[in-house]
Amino acid sequence: MLARIASLSPARLIFRKRDFSSEIFISRLSYYTTDKELSDAFSAFGTIKSARIIRDPRTNRPKGFGFVNYATELEAQKAVKAMDGRIFRGRLIFVEIAKRKPPSEGG
């Protein structure tokens, strides 16, 4: 592992070091969950910058998942540890650190 890191260029090390996220992804949410309920449920773990339920653009119905963005990575990690595999609004939810979108090709 160390040999692999040592072989990376300095620019790659910077990007690797910054490969963290203060945003979490929550799946299997009830279709009746609101942005405010999501924010309230996860506010116990830190300062929330935003909380949003993802909706279908055509029907505006919730898709059953959402994102919460915290002020720090540590707060996001605490939320994942505490809420992953818990019951929320009658459903078992899964919580993980959100993955970054790959850059779009072709602009």
N, C-alpha and C positions, 0 to 999 in steps of 0.2 A: 504494500500500500504506500509506504513512504517513498519507495523508488518511483512509483507511478506519479505521485505528487511532485517529486523533485524534477521529473521530466517535463512538467508543464511550464509553459512560458509565463513570465510575470503577469502578462495581461490575462491569461487564463486563470491564474491564481486569484486575481482580483475578482473576476466573475464568480469563481468557485466560492470564495469567501463570502460573497454577497448573496449566495444562493439560499436565502431564507425567506420566510414570508410571515407576515403578521395577519394574514387572512386565512380563515378556516372555511372548509366546505362541509355542509351538513346535508345528509341525504336521508330519504325515507320520512320526510316531514309530512304531517297531516296536510291535506289540501285546504284546510280551513285556517292554517297558521298565518298570522299577519306579520308584517315587518316589525311592528312594535312588540308583539309577543316574542318574536325571535330575539330582538334586542334586550328585552327585559329578562329573558331566561339566561342569556349569556353575559349580562352586565356584571354578575357577581365575580367574574374572573379578571376584570380590568376595564379600562376605558375603551369604549366602542366608538370607532370613527364612523362606521356605517354597518347597517344590517339590511339585507334585502332578500326577498323571496323571488326566485326566478319565475317569470310568467311566460306563457305561450304568447308570442306577438300577435297572432291572429285572433285568438279567443280571449286573451287576457286572463286565462285561468292559471292558477299556480301549477308548476310542474312537479312539486314535491321535493324540491331541494333549494338551498340558499347559501348565502355567504355572509360571514361576519368578519369585519376588518377591525383589528385591535390597534392600539397605539404602539405596542411593542410585540416582538416575537415571543417573549417570555409569557405574556398574558395569553397569547394564542395557544401556546403549548399547554398552559394550565387548563384552559378550556377544553382542549382535546382530551387531555388525561381525565378530566372530571366528567365529561359528558358523553364520550364515545361509549356506545352500548347501553345507554340509559333509555328509560321510557319518558317521552315528552309528548304531551297531549294525546296519550293513549297509544303511542306508536314507539317501537324500538327504533332509535335513530343512530346513525353512524356519523362520526365527526373526525375529520383529518385536516392536516395542513393543506391548503389549496395549492394545486400545481399551477405553475405558470403556463400560459398559452404559448405554444411555439410561434415564432415570428411567421407572419403570413408570407407565402411565396408569391412573387409577382406583383407585390405592392398593392 
